[in-house]
Amino acid sequence: MGLPVNFMMLVFLTVGLLFLVAWLLQWLWNITMPQVFGLKEITYWQAFRLLIIAAILFGGPNSHVAALLAMTYQKAIICVIASPGGAWQSQMLNR
């Protein structure tokens, strides 16, 4: 049983986008950093590694998921504290 064509296209597009963003990072670095800060130019693979390091340090593309879960959790806690008698369950179901 093979993978659907749409899934394979998504994988190829994602990998292609990753390589394109790495190239864009390299280009932006090489036209900005040497002139502004006196740093050396970087290679494509150095830009790729910087992109991976930034994704690890700053949360990557799925960081909004963690923020959404945190907001949902905070809303649930507020409903528990603010509602006497267990009415928070109905409030959570009705949102």
C-alpha positions, 0 to 999 in steps of 0.5 A: 500500500503506497503513500497518497500522491498528495502526501508525497507532494507535501513532503517534497514541497516542505523539503524544498521550502526548507532549502529555499529558506536556508538559501534566503538566510545565506543571501540575507546574511552575506549582504548584511552582516559583513557590511554592518558588523564586519563578520565573514560571509557564510556558506549555504550549509552554515546557513542551513545549520543556523536555521536549524539552531534557530528553530530549536532555540525559538520554537520552530514553526509549531510554537503557536500550538504550545501558546494555544494550549497554554491559553486554553489551560488558563481559560479553564483555570479561570473558569474553575476559580471564578465559578462556584459549585462546578459550573465551570464544566458547563461553561467550558462546554458552551464556549 
